[in-house]
Amino acid sequence: MIQLVPLAVLIPLAGAALALAVPGHRRLQQGITLVALSAVVVLSGVLMYLVDAAGILVMEVGGWAAPFGIALVVDRVSALMLTVSSIVLLGVFLFSLGQGLADGDDDTPVSIYYPTYLVLGAGVFNAFIAGDLFNLYVGFEILLVASYVLITLGGTAQRIRAGVTYVIVSLVSSVLFLAAIGLIYGATGTVNMAQLTVRIAELPSEIQLLLNLTLLIAFGIKAAVFPLAFWLPDSYPTAPAPVTAVFAGLLTKVGVYAIIRTQTKLFPDSSVDRLLLVIAGLTLIVGILGAVSQLDIKRLLSFTLISHIGYMIFGIGMANAAGFAATIYYIAHHIIVQTTLFLAVGLVERQGGTTSLSGLGGMMRKAPFIAILFFIPMLNLGGIPPFSGFIGKLGLFTVAADLASPEAYWLIGIGALVSLLTLYALARAWVLAFWRTPAQAGAESKHAKPATTEALVLREREQALFERLQDAPGAQPQAEQKEIPKLMFVATTGMVAVSIALTVFAGPLYAYATRAGETLAEPGIVVEQVLGDGDGSGGDSPGGGSGRTTLEEGDPDE
């Protein structure tokens, strides 16, 4: 079974190499990408079942036992992240495939798009199964290098400008991460996360705090938490619709995943948990205040993305098994729903020629199906019962209420307010884009009937609202509407169906997340399974893992 672990990375890398080898054969590249991503979806589902039934899988690359060799570790958390991210990558790929068939791939040149897309997936998957800090860094760099290419596809001035900001911020984050790895290795003599669980605990508290804060800053930039999220709203919306969707769904969550791993494995008794709760509250508030002031739907969703990262940091900051479980479920929910919303906005842009609410209107009659595809994930992200967004937030609030601390009560109130403001911002966008009369109908013509008093009052109110909202920097005028291929509808509908499945199967999924949270709260389980009989403290014992699947303590199948 352990031979399956590295395939999550090897399959997309092999697919990227094959696709790059045939640059002039578009359909062959598309077929290779489809097969590779579909294979990873199946593989991830199998791994998810295996680790839940039998325990953690540890793969020792090259046969070198940990901590000297590279350990690839798949537990319940990483298996779930592999499954959700592979589904998202497959869904967005089908969307981009339909867009390319309609537009002739002018916006996304296939000679580099499909190989780069697979490399991005390989980096994400590698980060999820990394068992040591340096391999985690390698995963980050793989996905970041691929993202540099994807975010500047098309070569327009706006994309290049946004891409430069994204690259600079990402490089700063990578340098900080690499510096933190150097400090940790200098202090402990290892970068294996299982061994670091033991060795970091032996360091003075001041050194632990320094290492912890350095990693948090590096990962906080990647996760886009306040005040390190300034780069995101101007970077993601400028990319092509499929790229924006996959970036919004996955890349920030890789940063959150890294925070979960380091806080639970390296610093299980961290002194910064209260700081994380403060950061969570500020991220929630600042992000949603940015969202309610936006006129462009893509920027609105980018700010809600920042805001809802606060819910995840909220769960991590509570530092207990129930908090971790709620966070894991909420991450899976948010990856799917946020991606789905950006895909729906991609359809809106093609139908209406713009994502600015000042240029949209009357789309309910023109495209009722798109209205439904936007409406369902909108309710989900807003936390309306019984959707998964409500279930995840309820889980977080329940854990906070059990803590009964002032910070927890404050965050319950902030979280509830942010949920309402999220629904308000998205519902306002939906009404203006789909429900109101077309913006073009306001223009007078010699054949038009005189406007009624009611229509004039409504138009004045809309104009006053638009004056208070901010459009995207360098917003483009409304473009010509484009044909929407059936495959783009199929991909978006499929993602909506997956988001609904998170609600339908919320019971089993939340139970799975609960078991994953219990494992995170007991880092000794991973230490034992990765290092085997060694205690990771040094000495004569090599501390090598067995490379076999072993049952976790308290596993019902034991």
Secondary structure as GFF3:
##gff-version 3
##sequence-region A 1 558
A	DSSP	three_ten_helix	2	4	.	.	.	ID=ss1
A	DSSP	alpha_helix	7	21	.	.	.	ID=ss2
A	DSSP	alpha_helix	26	54	.	.	.	ID=ss3
A	DSSP	beta_strand	57	60	.	.	.	ID=ss4
A	DSSP	three_ten_helix	61	63	.	.	.	ID=ss5
A	DSSP	beta_strand	71	74	.	.	.	ID=ss6
A	DSSP	alpha_helix	76	103	.	.	.	ID=ss7
A	DSSP	alpha_helix	110	129	.	.	.	ID=ss8
A	DSSP	alpha_helix	133	151	.	.	.	ID=ss9
A	DSSP	alpha_helix	157	188	.	.	.	ID=ss10
A	DSSP	alpha_helix	193	199	.	.	.	ID=ss11
A	DSSP	three_ten_helix	200	202	.	.	.	ID=ss12
A	DSSP	alpha_helix	205	223	.	.	.	ID=ss13
A	DSSP	alpha_helix	232	235	.	.	.	ID=ss14
A	DSSP	three_ten_helix	236	238	.	.	.	ID=ss15
A	DSSP	alpha_helix	241	246	.	.	.	ID=ss16
A	DSSP	pi_helix	247	251	.	.	.	ID=ss17
A	DSSP	alpha_helix	252	261	.	.	.	ID=ss18
A	DSSP	pi_helix	262	266	.	.	.	ID=ss19
A	DSSP	alpha_helix	273	292	.	.	.	ID=ss20
A	DSSP	alpha_helix	297	318	.	.	.	ID=ss21
A	DSSP	alpha_helix	321	352	.	.	.	ID=ss22
A	DSSP	three_ten_helix	357	359	.	.	.	ID=ss23
A	DSSP	alpha_helix	363	366	.	.	.	ID=ss24
A	DSSP	alpha_helix	368	382	.	.	.	ID=ss25
A	DSSP	alpha_helix	388	403	.	.	.	ID=ss26
A	DSSP	alpha_helix	406	430	.	.	.	ID=ss27
A	DSSP	pi_helix	431	435	.	.	.	ID=ss28
A	DSSP	three_ten_helix	439	442	.	.	.	ID=ss29
A	DSSP	alpha_helix	453	468	.	.	.	ID=ss30
A	DSSP	alpha_helix	486	504	.	.	.	ID=ss31
A	DSSP	alpha_helix	506	520	.	.	.	ID=ss32
A	DSSP	alpha_helix	523	531	.	.	.	ID=ss33
###
